[in-house]
Amino acid sequence: MSATVLQYVFKPNPGTNLPDLLGLVKEAAELWRKHGAEVSLWSVQVGEVGNMTFVVRSESTAKLGAILDALNGDPNFAAWRAKSMQGGLSSWVRSNQAYEIPI
């Protein structure tokens, strides 16, 4: 089995209180972890400086699918999504899914 990652790239909106944004990201991380995902947060330092990347790693695409099914069925995640959108703390840049190629 090959690992897979999801990358959610976003940027803080001008004037955003960074501790508030990080608190919201930590809430998301707890929800993803609850359903079995490995997550991390990255700050872009070369290229698109100022962007942040929330990375979800899973040991396989099958496991990622199960994680996504569970997460999207979690009412707490639905509430977090609404809270995130209403907060206006960041803007989406892009999302990617990458599949590991064993070499």
Rosetta blueprint (number, residue, H / E / L):
1 M L
2 S L
3 A L
4 T E
5 V E
6 L E
7 Q E
8 Y E
9 V E
10 F E
11 K E
12 P E
13 N L
14 P L
15 G L
16 T L
17 N L
18 L H
19 P H
20 D H
21 L H
22 L H
23 G H
24 L H
25 V H
26 K H
27 E H
28 A H
29 A H
30 E H
31 L H
32 W H
33 R H
34 K H
35 H L
36 G L
37 A L
38 E E
39 V E
40 S E
41 L E
42 W E
43 S E
44 V L
45 Q L
46 V L
47 G L
48 E L
49 V L
50 G L
51 N L
52 M E
53 T E
54 F E
55 V E
56 V E
57 R E
58 S E
59 E L
60 S L
61 T H
62 A H
63 K H
64 L H
65 G H
66 A H
67 I H
68 L H
69 D H
70 A H
71 L H
72 N H
73 G L
74 D L
75 P H
76 N H
77 F H
78 A H
79 A H
80 W H
81 R H
82 A H
83 K H
84 S H
85 M H
86 Q H
87 G H
88 G L
89 L L
90 S E
91 S E
92 W E
93 V E
94 R E
95 S E
96 N E
97 Q E
98 A E
99 Y E
100 E L
101 I L
102 P L
103 I L
